[in-house]
Amino acid sequence: MSETAQNQDAVKVEKPIAILRQRRGGVPRELVERNRRQAADRRRIVDALKSGPKTVPQIAAQANLPPHETLWHLMSMKKYGKLVEGQQQGDYFEYALVQEAPHKETRS
């Protein structure tokens, strides 16, 4: 291998994402905090649904969240297959967690 080729291998090439992070100074603190709050809100919603299907007002009351935020989380969780819409109770639908199938072990 020539000396030039060895020198090029020794130089670390930075990836575009690393360059962008350096320029921006990392992830903004407010974005990190918002993601933490949303994750905590979703955990409270999941905890509320563990006892069975509930309507938006029931979930909001049990999770101690405003109903409009609860509905926003429920719709995104439904979109990504984390919960299902059930029977209608009055003006509201019930929402329930999706039951995950147990993983089967495959034997070779």
N, C-alpha and C positions, 0 to 999 in steps of 0.2 A: 504494500500500500504506500502511496506517495505521501510525502510530508504534508502537502496541501490537503489531501483527503483526510488525514488524521486530525488536522486542525479543524476542519469543518465538522467532523464527528464530535470533537471536544466542545464545540460551541453549542450551548443549549438553546434550542429554538422555542420561543415562548408561544403558547397557543393564544389565539385571538381572545378567548374568554378571560385569560389571565391578564392580558393587556388592558381589556376593558375594565376589569375589577380594579387594577392599579389606577387607571385614569379617574374612575368614579369614586374611589376610596372605599370600596367594599359595598356590602348590602346596607341600605339605609335602615337605621334603628327603628324608625316608625313602621317600616314594612315587616321587620322581624316581629315587632310587638303585635301588629295586626294579625299576622299569621298565628301567633301564639294564642291570642284571644279567640280566633275562629276555631282553632283546634280544641280549646277548652270548651267552647260553646257546643261543638259537635259531640264531645265526650259526654256532656250533660244531657244532650238530646238522646244519645244512644242509651245512657243509663235510664232515662225516663221510659224508653221503649222496651227495655228488657222485661218488664212485667206484663207486656202485651200491647196490642194496638191501641192507639190514642188519637184524638183529634188535635188540631193545631192549638186551640186554647188550652187543652189539657196538658199537652207537652210543654207549652210556654210557661204555664203555671208551675209545673213540676221542675222545669229546668231553670226557672227564674230568669226568663228572657222575654223581651217584647215579642208579641205575636208576629209582627211583620218580619223581624229578624229570624224567628223560628221558621216561618214559612220559606224564607230565602234559603236557609240551610236545608230544609226538607226537600225542596225542589232540586237542589244540587246533589243531594244524597240519592234522590230518586233517579236523576239523570245518570249517575255513575253506578247504579245497580246496588246501592247499599240498603235501600228499603223499597217497599211496595205500597201502593195505594189500595185500601180495602173498601169496606162497606161505607155507605154514606150514613151519617148520624145527623139528622136535622140539616143544617146548612153546611156542615163540614164532613170531609172524608176522614176516615181513620188511616193512619200510617203505621206500618209494622216493619221490623227489621227483616231482612232477607235471611233465611236459614241457610247457612253454608253447609254443603255436603261434606261429610268426613272424607279425608284423603285416603285412597286405597293404596296399600303397599303393593308394589309390583315385584314379583319374584322372577328372577332370571334362571 
